[in-house]
Amino acid sequence: MTALADIMLPAAIVVASVLAMEGVAWGSHKYIMHGFGWGWHRDHHEPHSGFFEKNDLYAVFGAALSIAMFALGSPMIMGAGAWWPGTWIGLGVLIYGLIYTLVHDGLVHQRWFRWVPRRGYAKRLVQAHKLHHATVGKHGGVSFGFVFARDPARLKAELAAQRAAGIAEVREAVGRGF
């Protein structure tokens, strides 16, 4: 490998891992957190007291995935059987976790800082996630991803269709707009 390839391939693996994690997050949010894992996720959608939520336990799984990949890629841990891409995948998972913490917990839910975006993609992220929280309970819903936000007008239309079909119960504050 050339010096450039020594840098570019790991960088590509990291970027691909960060992007892939949005798909993993979407799928686990829709099918696990709003499925059999609702018991841990429920308090994220309902008023609760205290700073921490049961939902925060899902971050432990993300951290465990990152740590496991770092371990698989480590010759110190795995010896000659180390799988070198594991280190870079672990780094991508870690970076996604940091982005998630800043965007979802920080920007959207304002757990770490207070800032309400007035325009641009940050505003779109907040709107999309607020629409995700517009449903009551685990059924139906929109915007299960955390970093890539679809057009809020389309998300509102999907919620209206779900409400009309009896799939989702929409909170009254949002439901009036339908």
N, C-alpha and C positions, 0 to 999 in steps of 0.2 A: 504494500500500500504506500501511496505517496503521503506526504505530510498533510496535504489538503484532504485527501480521502480519510486520513486518520481523524480529521475533525468533522468532515461533512457527514459521514455515515452515522456516527453517534448522534450528531445534531439532528439529523433526519429522523432517527429512532425516537429521540426525545420529543420532537414536534409531533410526530405521528402518534406517540403515546398520549400526549396532551389532548390531541383531537379525538382519539379513540375513547378517551375517558369521558368525553361529553356523551358519547353513545352509551357507554356503560352506565353513566349517571342517569341518563334518560330512561333506559330500560329498567334499572333497579328502582328508580323513583316511581315509575308507572306500575310495574308488576310486582315489586316487593313491598315498597313503602306504602303504596295504595292497594296492596293485596294482603298477603298473609303477615306482613310486617307492620301493618297499620297500628298495632298496639304501641310500638315505639314512635311512630310518626305522628300519631293523633295529636299529641300536645303541641306540635309545631303548627297545627291548623286551628287550635282552640286556645282561648285565653288560659294562661297559667301563671303561677307565681314563681318567682325565682329567676335567676340568670340562666341556669342550665335547663336543658330539656332532655327527655329520654331520647329524642331524635338525634341528639349529639352522639349517641352511641354508634350511629352509622359512620361517623368520622373515624371511629376506631377501626372499622373494617377497611376503610380507605388507607389508613396508616399501615395497617397490617399487610395489605397488598403491596404497598410501596416497600416496606421493610423486607417482605418475602422476596421481592424481585431484586433488591439490593443484595440480599443474602445469596440468591441463586447466581448472581454475577460476581460474587466475591471469591477470589482464590484463597483468601484467608479462612473462609468458612467452608467452601466447597472443594478446596484443593484443586487438583487437576480437572475435576469434573465441573468447574465453574462455567456457567453459560454467559459469555461476555455481554450479550445484549441485555441481560437482566439488569445490570447496573443502570443502563440508559433508560430502560423501560421504568425502572423504579424512580429515576429522576423525573421522568415525564409525569408519573402518577403523583409524585410529591408536588411538582409545579402546578398540576391541575388542582390539587388540594388547597394550595395557597391561593390560587385564583378563586376557587369556590368560596373560601373563607372570606376573602376580600369582597367579592361581588355579592354572594348570597347573604352571608351573615352580616357583613359590613354595610354594603350599599343598600341592599333591598330591605333587610330587617333592622338595620341600624344598631347592631349589637356592639360594634367597635367604634363607630364614629357617626356624626350627624351631618348629612349632606343630602339634600333633595335636588336631583338634577332637573333642570328646566328644559333641556333640549338634548338632542343627539342620542347616541346609542345607549348611554347610561339611563336616560329617561325611558327608552324603549324596554330595557331590561327590567326596570322597576315596574312599569305598567304590565308587562307580560307576567311577571311573577305575582303581582297583585291579582291579576285575573285568574291565575292558578289557585289562589286562596279564596276565590269568589264562591266556590262550591262548599256546601255543607256535607261533611262526611267524606268517605273515600271513593265514592262512585262518580264517574264522569270526570270532568276537568280538562284543562288545557295546559300547555306550556310546562312539560315535565322536565325539560332540560334546564341547565343553570347558567350557561354562558351565551348560547345562541338563542336570541329571542325573535320570534316571528312577529309580524305586524299585529299590533293590538286590535285593530279593527277586525281582522280576520278571526282572531281569538274570541272576540266578543260575539261574532256571528256563530262560531262553533258552539260557544256556551248557550246561545239562544236556541240553537238546533237541539242540543242535548236536553235543555230544559223542556222544550216543546215535545220531545220524544219520551220524556219521563226518565231519562238516564241520570240526570244530575239535578240536585236541588241547589238553586243559586241563592246566595245571600240577598236579602231584600234591597240593600243599598245598591247592589249591582243590578239586581233584577229589574228595577224600575226603568233602567235604560234600554231594556229589550222591547 
